Amino acid sequence: MHSYTHVCCNDFYTSWQHMRAMRAMNVYNETFEFRSFLLRGITMKYDLIIVGAGPAGIFTALELLRKGQQLKTLIIEKGHSIERRRCPKTVTQKCINCKPYCAITTGFSGAGAFSDGKLSLSYEVGGDFPMLIGEDKAQALIDYTDKIYLDFGADTHIEGLDNPEEKAKIRKNAIKAGLKLVDCPIRHLGTEKAQELYYSIEQYLLSHGTEILFDSECSNILIEDGICKGVLVSDAEESGASRTILADRVVIATGRRGADWLDRICTEHGISHEPGTVDIGVRVEVRNEIMEEVNKVLYESKLIGYPKPFKNKVRTFCQNPGGFVSQENYDNDLAVVNGHSYKQTKSNNTNLAILCSHNFKSPFNQPIAYAQKVGELANMLGAGHILVQRYGDILDGKRTWPNELSLSNVRPTLPDAEAGDITAALPYRSMTNIINFISAMDEVVPGFASEETLLYAPELKFYSNRVSMDEELNTSVKGLHCLGDSSGWTRGLMMASVMGVHMAHCIEKEIQ
């Protein structure tokens, strides 16, 4: 197998080796040369165009190379290469709402570069892709894709495999509380290590002939007689005319950030799709001592419930022991909360998301727009910041004040969060489900529903209206495929990566 060079430093951005700086310069030169062709109006043609350099897109290109397929491939990415991605908040200590896009959600490897970097190793976690290809095949692909991550330097340790007796005790308490514990081993990359790993993948792709057009936006796709012929591309940072790039196959893998865009594309071109799920919830933060047993035994407790009276699906997601709450910015200045954790740097708190799933049917078919409105209302109440409120204050029907946070045992790890009242923004149905779920969680993790537990809002997960595809990932338009979270079929790093690997295998089978 291949050998790879990895950065061994705490500050990913300030310790580039000279070789990497030179490589980055070459990337920019190649991008400028490519743009010069576009500016001169020269129409270019590829075997494969991938829109979006998130896990689904990059693993499609990566697996094709590993299989020896020498396709002329272009990846179009709205953001920067990973070595140029940086969040000013590390210096300013507050979000400055970067334009034209958020560096945390946009760029090579997508939101994965700044996420906690957890790879879920069970088909039961990560979306509905197993429904499309079968559970056994999905699990086999997870095991296969996991080995690729290991080849590029992922930590060999897997969380959640030990302590069977303690795990059984947690499961027993979950059953008593009316919750289901999903047994899912986790390979934890860590935020800083994830950046190093994806940098290695980026350089592998570039050095093996894959072209990546950074800072460029796909404005539309080209369809003639029911066949996808290519894409229209424009500069992401400057307004200007779109240029045409042709291809035999187009793969759209724009991630959660691109879900709304893909939904518009599907509607405009009549691409078969159906209303999908949208998750509305909160990011919960407690002291590490509260989560000590669960963190030790499971690392990430994936619990699912259907609390009364509405019985919507409610689940925990993205648990970060010793982690930090963070902010992401989407289009139209929408700020949403997230969380991550590092391998080395730790806080005194553990954070995790509690998400309530909403499925809308006829006549309403705009779940993404619905969630955006909820987020906008929360942002309005927080004056553009993430809202934070103590759980006890929610039960008492009062807002939280900044001085009350300073007196609590649980100190917020998101310093610019605005103390307030999240119940004035989140829908009654969602909030009721979340409160009842937290109460059930307290039976599994005593102290979880303490008065000082912090709830941040809005935590929103956008998934496109699910694109209709067959097992070979063919859409209703010939030559067009849709992958990852934007397709509505996956949720998270591993399953999106798996869908990319499967796409590569389908392409390989087709061209043989």
C-alpha positions in Angstrom: 0.0 0.0 0.0 1.0 3.6 -0.3 3.0 5.6 2.3 1.9 9.1 3.2 3.5 12.0 4.9 1.5 13.6 7.8 1.9 16.8 9.7 2.9 16.3 13.3 2.1 19.6 14.9 -0.5 21.3 17.1 -1.2 24.2 14.9 -2.2 22.9 11.5 -2.0 26.2 9.7 1.2 27.8 11.1 3.6 24.8 10.7 3.5 24.0 7.0 6.7 22.4 5.7 8.4 24.1 2.7 7.4 21.2 0.5 3.7 21.8 1.2 4.0 25.5 0.7 5.5 24.8 -2.8 2.8 22.3 -3.5 0.1 24.8 -2.6 1.7 27.3 -4.9 1.6 24.8 -7.7 -2.1 24.2 -7.0 -2.8 27.9 -7.3 -0.9 28.0 -10.6 -2.9 25.1 -12.0 -6.1 26.8 -10.9 -5.1 30.1 -12.5 -4.1 28.3 -15.7 -7.5 26.5 -15.8 -9.3 29.8 -15.2 -7.5 31.4 -18.1 -9.0 28.8 -20.4 -12.5 29.6 -19.1 -12.0 33.3 -19.4 -10.9 32.8 -23.0 -14.2 31.0 -23.6 -12.6 27.6 -24.3 -15.1 24.8 -23.6 -13.4 21.9 -21.8 -14.5 18.3 -21.7 -14.0 15.6 -19.0 -14.9 12.0 -18.4 -16.2 12.9 -15.0 -17.1 16.1 -13.2 -17.7 16.0 -9.4 -19.5 19.0 -7.9 -18.4 19.4 -4.3 -15.1 18.3 -2.6 -16.8 16.8 0.5 -16.3 13.2 1.5 -18.7 11.7 -1.0 -17.1 13.5 -3.9 -13.4 13.1 -3.0 -13.9 9.4 -2.2 -15.4 8.9 -5.6 -12.3 10.3 -7.3 -10.0 8.6 -4.8 -11.4 5.1 -5.2 -11.3 5.4 -9.0 -7.6 6.2 -8.8 -7.0 3.3 -6.4 -8.7 1.0 -8.8 -6.4 2.1 -11.6 -9.0 4.0 -13.6 -7.4 6.9 -15.4 -10.4 9.0 -16.1 -10.0 12.7 -16.8 -11.7 14.0 -13.7 -12.5 17.5 -12.5 -13.7 18.4 -9.0 -15.4 21.8 -8.7 -15.3 23.2 -5.1 -16.8 26.5 -4.0 -14.3 27.0 -1.2 -10.5 26.9 -0.7 -8.0 24.0 -0.7 -7.6 22.6 2.8 -4.3 24.3 3.4 -5.9 27.7 2.8 -8.9 27.0 5.0 -8.9 28.9 8.3 -11.5 30.4 10.6 -10.8 33.9 11.8 -12.6 33.1 15.1 -9.4 31.4 16.3 -7.9 35.0 16.5 -11.0 37.2 17.0 -12.7 34.9 19.5 -16.0 35.7 17.8 -17.7 34.8 14.5 -17.2 37.6 11.9 -19.6 35.9 9.4 -17.1 35.4 6.6 -18.1 36.2 3.0 -18.8 34.9 0.5 -19.0 31.6 2.5 -18.1 30.1 5.9 -14.6 28.6 6.0 -15.8 25.9 8.4 -18.5 24.5 6.1 -17.0 25.2 2.7 -13.7 24.0 1.1 -11.9 20.7 0.5 -13.4 17.9 2.6 -16.4 20.1 3.4 -17.5 20.4 7.0 -15.5 17.3 7.8 -12.3 19.3 8.0 -13.5 21.2 11.1 -15.7 18.5 12.5 -15.0 16.2 15.4 -13.9 13.7 12.7 -15.9 10.7 14.0 -16.3 7.7 11.7 -19.3 5.6 12.6 -18.5 2.0 11.8 -22.1 0.6 11.8 -24.6 0.6 9.0 -27.3 1.6 11.5 -25.8 5.1 11.8 -25.4 7.6 9.0 -28.7 7.8 7.1 -30.8 5.7 4.8 -28.2 4.6 2.2 -28.4 1.0 3.5 -32.1 1.0 2.4 -30.9 1.7 -1.2 -28.2 -1.0 -1.5 -28.9 -3.4 1.4 -27.7 -3.6 5.0 -25.0 -6.3 4.4 -23.5 -4.5 1.4 -23.5 -1.2 3.3 -21.7 -2.8 6.2 -19.1 -4.4 3.9 -18.5 -1.0 2.2 -18.1 0.7 5.6 -15.4 -1.9 6.5 -13.7 -1.4 3.1 -13.9 2.5 3.4 -12.6 2.3 6.9 -9.4 0.7 5.6 -8.9 3.6 3.2 -9.0 6.0 6.1 -6.5 3.9 7.9 -4.2 4.0 4.8 -4.3 7.7 5.1 -3.4 7.9 8.7 -6.6 7.5 10.8 -6.1 6.4 14.4 -6.1 2.6 14.7 -7.9 2.7 18.0 -11.7 2.1 17.9 -13.9 3.5 20.6 -16.8 1.5 22.1 -15.5 -2.1 21.7 -14.5 -2.7 25.3 -16.4 -2.9 28.6 -19.3 -5.2 27.6 -20.7 -5.4 31.1 -20.8 -1.6 31.5 -22.3 -1.3 28.1 -25.1 -3.8 29.0 -25.9 -1.7 32.1 -26.2 1.4 30.0 -28.4 -0.5 27.5 -30.6 -1.7 30.4 -31.1 1.8 31.7 -31.9 3.0 28.2 -34.6 0.3 27.8 -36.1 1.3 31.1 -36.3 4.9 29.9 -37.9 4.0 26.6 -34.8 4.6 24.5 -32.8 2.5 22.1 -29.0 2.3 22.4 -27.4 1.9 19.0 -24.2 -0.1 19.3 -21.9 1.7 17.0 -18.1 1.5 17.2 -16.4 4.9 16.5 -13.0 5.7 15.0 -12.2 9.2 16.2 -10.0 11.3 14.0 -10.1 14.5 16.0 -10.5 17.9 14.4 -6.8 18.7 13.9 -6.0 15.1 12.8 -8.9 15.1 10.3 -7.4 18.2 8.7 -4.1 16.4 8.3 -5.7 13.3 6.9 -7.8 15.1 4.3 -4.8 17.2 3.3 -3.0 13.9 2.5 -6.0 12.8 0.4 -6.1 16.2 -1.4 -2.4 15.9 -2.3 -2.9 12.3 -3.4 -5.7 13.3 -5.8 -3.7 16.2 -7.3 -0.5 14.2 -7.7 -2.4 11.5 -9.5 -3.9 13.7 -12.1 -7.3 14.7 -10.6 -7.9 18.4 -11.3 -9.6 20.5 -8.6 -11.0 23.9 -9.4 -11.2 25.7 -6.1 -13.1 29.0 -5.4 -15.5 28.1 -8.2 -19.3 27.6 -8.0 -21.5 25.3 -10.1 -24.4 27.6 -10.9 -26.4 24.9 -12.9 -26.2 21.7 -14.9 -26.6 21.2 -18.6 -29.3 18.7 -19.7 -30.2 18.0 -23.3 -32.8 15.4 -24.3 -32.8 13.9 -20.8 -29.0 13.5 -20.7 -26.7 15.5 -18.4 -24.0 17.0 -20.6 -22.0 19.1 -18.1 -22.2 22.1 -15.8 -22.1 25.8 -15.7 -19.3 27.3 -13.5 -18.6 30.8 -12.2 -16.1 32.3 -9.8 -17.3 31.9 -6.2 -15.8 35.2 -5.1 -16.6 37.5 -8.0 -19.7 38.0 -10.0 -19.4 37.1 -13.7 -20.7 35.0 -16.5 -20.8 31.3 -16.1 -18.7 29.1 -18.3 -19.6 25.7 -19.7 -17.6 22.5 -18.9 -18.7 19.3 -20.5 -18.5 15.8 -19.2 -19.7 12.2 -19.9 -20.8 11.9 -16.2 -21.7 14.5 -13.6 -21.7 13.6 -9.8 -23.3 16.2 -7.5 -22.0 15.9 -3.9 -22.5 19.3 -2.4 -23.1 18.2 1.2 -25.6 19.7 3.7 -24.6 23.2 2.7 -25.6 22.5 -0.9 -28.9 20.7 -0.1 -31.0 23.8 -0.8 -29.2 24.4 -4.1 -29.6 20.8 -5.2 -33.3 20.9 -4.3 -33.7 23.9 -6.7 -31.8 22.1 -9.4 -34.0 19.1 -9.1 -37.2 21.2 -9.3 -35.9 23.2 -12.2 -34.9 20.2 -14.3 -37.7 17.8 -13.2 -35.2 15.4 -11.6 -37.3 12.9 -9.7 -37.2 13.5 -5.9 -39.4 13.3 -2.9 -39.7 15.3 0.4 -37.1 14.3 2.9 -36.4 14.7 6.6 -35.2 17.8 8.3 -33.7 17.7 11.8 -34.4 20.6 14.3 -32.8 20.5 17.7 -30.3 21.8 20.2 -26.7 21.3 21.2 -26.5 20.2 24.8 -23.4 20.9 27.0 -22.7 19.3 30.4 -19.7 18.8 32.6 -17.5 15.9 31.7 -18.2 14.4 35.2 -21.8 13.9 34.2 -20.9 11.9 31.1 -17.9 10.2 32.5 -19.2 6.6 32.4 -20.8 6.9 29.0 -17.7 8.6 27.5 -15.5 5.9 28.9 -17.7 3.0 27.8 -19.1 4.2 24.5 -17.3 7.5 23.7 -20.5 8.4 21.8 -23.9 7.3 23.1 -26.2 7.0 20.1 -29.7 6.9 21.7 -33.0 7.1 19.9 -36.5 7.7 21.3 -40.0 8.5 20.3 -41.2 10.6 23.2 -44.9 11.3 23.9 -47.1 13.0 23.0 -46.0 13.5 19.4 -43.7 10.5 19.0 -41.4 12.1 16.5 -38.0 10.4 16.2 -35.5 12.1 18.5 -31.8 11.1 18.7 -28.5 12.1 20.0 -25.8 12.9 17.5 -22.2 14.0 17.4 -21.1 13.6 21.0 -17.8 15.3 21.9 -16.1 14.3 25.2 -14.0 17.2 26.4 -15.2 19.1 23.3 -16.1 22.6 22.2 -19.4 24.0 20.9 -18.9 25.8 17.6 -20.8 28.0 15.1 -21.3 27.5 11.4 -22.6 30.0 9.0 -24.8 29.2 6.0 -26.1 31.3 3.1 -28.3 34.3 4.0 -26.3 34.8 7.2 -27.9 31.8 8.9 -25.8 30.9 12.0 -26.2 27.3 13.3 -24.6 25.5 16.2 -22.3 22.5 16.0 -19.7 20.8 18.1 -16.2 19.2 17.8 -13.3 17.8 19.9 -9.6 17.6 19.4 -7.3 14.7 20.1 -5.0 16.8 22.3 -6.8 19.9 23.6 -9.7 19.2 25.9 -12.4 21.3 27.7 -14.2 20.5 31.0 -17.4 19.8 29.1 -19.0 17.2 26.9 -21.4 18.4 24.2 -23.8 16.5 21.9 -26.8 17.3 19.7 -30.4 16.3 20.4 -32.3 16.3 17.1 -36.0 16.0 16.4 -36.8 14.6 12.9 -39.7 16.2 10.9 -41.2 14.7 7.8 -43.6 16.7 5.8 -46.1 15.4 3.3 -48.5 16.9 0.8 -49.3 19.7 0.3 -46.1 21.1 2.0 -42.9 20.0 0.4 -40.3 22.6 1.6 -38.7 21.1 4.7 -35.4 22.9 4.2 -37.1 26.3 4.0 -39.1 25.4 7.1 -35.9 24.7 9.1 -34.3 27.8 7.8 -37.1 30.0 9.0 -36.7 28.4 12.5 -33.0 29.2 12.4 -33.6 32.7 11.3 -36.0 33.3 14.2 -33.4 32.0 16.7 -30.7 34.2 15.1 -33.0 37.2 15.3 -33.5 36.7 19.1 -29.8 36.2 19.5 -28.9 39.4 17.5 -27.1 37.2 15.0 -25.5 34.9 17.6 -26.2 31.4 18.7 -28.7 31.3 21.6 -27.9 29.5 24.9 -30.2 28.7 27.8 -30.0 26.7 31.0 -32.4 23.7 31.1 -33.7 24.7 34.5 -34.7 28.1 33.1 -36.6 26.4 30.3 -38.6 24.4 32.8 -39.2 27.5 34.9 -40.4 29.4 31.9 -37.8 32.2 32.1 -34.9 33.3 29.9 -31.3 32.9 30.9 -29.2 36.0 31.8 -25.4 36.3 31.2 -24.6 36.7 34.9 -26.4 33.4 35.6 -24.1 31.6 33.2 -21.1 33.0 35.0 -22.3 31.5 38.3 -22.9 28.0 36.9 -20.7 24.9 37.1 -21.2 24.5 33.3 -19.3 27.3 31.6 -20.1 27.7 27.9 -17.3 26.7 25.5 -18.9 29.0 22.8 -17.9 32.4 24.3 -20.0 34.6 22.0 -23.2 32.6 22.5 -26.1 34.9 23.6 -27.9 34.0 26.7 -31.6 34.1 26.1 -34.8 32.0 25.5 -34.6 29.3 22.8 -38.2 28.3 23.4 -39.3 31.6 21.8 -37.8 30.3 18.5 -38.1 26.6 18.3 -41.5 25.1 17.4 -43.6 23.8 20.2 -43.6 20.3 18.8 -39.8 20.2 18.6 -39.2 21.7 22.0 -41.7 19.4 23.7 -40.0 16.4 22.2 -36.5 17.6 23.2 -37.6 18.3 26.8 -39.2 14.9 27.2 -36.1 13.2 25.6 -33.8 15.0 28.0 -35.9 13.7 30.9 -35.5 10.2 29.6 -31.8 10.7 29.1 -31.5 11.5 32.8 -32.5 7.9 33.6 -29.5 6.7 31.5 -27.1 9.5 32.5 -28.0 10.8 36.0 -27.5 14.6 36.1 -28.0 15.1 32.4 -31.3 17.0 33.1 -29.7 19.2 35.7 -30.8 22.8 36.0 -27.4 24.0 34.8 -27.3 21.9 31.6 -26.9 24.2 28.7 -28.9 24.1 25.5 -27.7 26.0 22.4 -29.9 26.7 19.4 -30.4 26.4 16.5 -28.9 23.0 15.7 -30.2 22.2 12.2 -29.4 19.4 9.8 -30.4 20.1 6.2 -30.9 17.1 4.0 -32.1 17.6 0.4 -35.4 16.3 -0.6 -34.3 12.7 -1.3 -33.2 12.2 -4.9 -34.8 9.1 -6.5 -32.0 6.7 -7.6 -31.5 3.0 -8.2 -28.9 0.8 -6.6 -26.3 2.0 -9.2 -27.0 5.6 -8.2 -28.6 6.5 -11.5 -31.1 9.4 -11.3 -34.0 10.0 -13.7 -31.5 12.0 -15.8 -28.9 9.9 -17.7 -25.4 10.7 -16.8 -26.3 12.4 -13.5 -25.7 11.0 -10.0 -26.2 12.6 -6.6 -24.3 11.6 -3.5 -23.8 12.4 0.2 -25.9 14.4 2.5 -27.2 16.7 -0.2 -28.8 13.7 -1.9 -30.9 13.0 1.2 -29.5 9.5 1.5 -26.6 10.0 4.0 -25.8 11.8 7.3 -22.2 12.1 8.3 -18.6 11.5 7.3 -18.4 7.7 7.0 -21.7 7.0 5.1 -21.0 9.9 2.7 -17.6 8.5 2.1 -19.1 5.0 1.6 -21.5 6.4 -1.0 -18.6 7.9 -2.9 -16.8 4.5 -2.9 -19.9 2.8 -4.1 -20.2 5.4 -6.9 -16.7 4.7 -8.0 -17.4 1.0 -8.1 -20.5 1.6 -10.2 -18.5 3.8 -12.7 -15.8 1.2 -12.9 -18.3 -1.6 -13.6 -20.0 0.6 -16.3 -16.8 1.4 -18.2 -15.3 -2.1 -18.1 
